[in-house]
Amino acid sequence: MPLTQLEKNFVDHLDHEAFELTSRVGVPVPATNWLTAHRVTTSDVSNILNLRRAEREGPPWVPGLTEPYAPAWKTGEEAKERNRELEKELQDAKAVRSG
């Protein structure tokens, strides 16, 4: 299942924050704050992050964001469940290719 536009936008904002804003004190980092508030680590959503990063061409950071920030999931558990769904899809795809 491909990523939703909200998921893509969330990862783009998260990467932008990580590469562009972490050294600036007092600059809002809403995607990072959402992860923290919902007790989600980047490991919890690694498949989502990796899939989006693989889709994007060019550098790993997002120099200019075109959409405003919006959370992609309502809860941290939804984010983790979505990541597990993608993990299962990846495993199924590998099994089909090797089998």
C-alpha positions in Angstrom: 0.0 0.0 0.0 1.5 3.3 -1.0 2.0 6.1 1.5 -0.8 8.6 1.9 -0.2 12.3 1.0 -0.4 13.1 4.7 2.3 10.5 5.5 4.6 11.8 2.8 4.1 15.4 4.0 4.8 14.3 7.6 8.1 12.6 6.7 9.0 15.6 4.6 8.5 17.9 7.5 10.3 15.6 9.9 13.3 15.4 7.6 13.2 19.2 7.1 13.2 19.7 10.8 16.1 17.3 11.3 18.3 18.7 8.7 17.4 22.4 8.7 16.1 23.4 12.1 17.6 21.3 14.9 20.5 23.8 15.5 18.1 26.7 15.8 16.8 27.4 19.3 13.1 28.3 19.5 12.1 27.3 16.0 8.9 25.3 15.9 9.4 21.6 15.1 5.8 20.3 14.9 6.5 16.8 13.4 9.3 16.1 15.9 7.0 17.4 18.7 4.2 15.1 17.5 6.4 12.1 17.7 7.6 13.0 21.2 4.1 13.8 22.5 2.8 10.5 21.2 5.8 8.5 22.4 6.8 7.4 18.9 10.4 7.0 18.0 11.8 7.0 14.5 12.4 3.3 14.9 8.7 2.9 15.4 8.0 4.3 12.0 11.2 3.3 10.2 9.4 1.6 7.2 7.4 4.8 6.6 10.5 6.9 6.8 12.5 4.7 4.5 9.8 4.3 2.0 9.3 8.1 1.7 13.0 8.7 1.5 13.4 6.1 -1.2 10.6 7.8 -3.2 12.2 11.2 -3.1 15.0 11.9 -5.5 17.9 14.1 -4.5 19.3 14.9 -1.1 17.8 13.4 2.1 16.6 16.8 3.3 13.7 18.7 2.0 14.9 22.2 1.1 11.5 23.8 0.4 8.2 22.5 1.9 5.2 23.0 -0.3 2.5 21.9 2.1 1.8 23.0 5.6 2.4 20.6 8.4 -0.3 18.2 9.4 -0.1 15.0 11.5 -0.5 11.9 9.5 -2.1 9.8 12.2 -4.4 10.5 15.2 -2.5 8.5 17.7 1.0 7.0 18.2 -0.5 3.5 18.0 -1.9 4.3 14.6 1.5 5.3 13.4 3.1 2.1 14.8 0.3 0.0 13.3 0.8 1.6 9.9 4.5 0.8 10.1 3.8 -2.8 11.0 1.4 -3.0 7.9 4.2 -1.8 5.7 6.7 -4.3 7.2 4.3 -7.1 6.5 3.9 -5.9 2.9 7.6 -5.8 2.5 8.0 -9.3 3.9 5.3 -10.6 1.6 6.9 -9.0 -1.4 10.2 -10.5 -0.6 8.6 -13.9 -0.2 7.0 -13.7 -3.6 10.2 -12.7 -5.3 12.2 -15.4 -3.6 9.6 -18.1 -3.9 
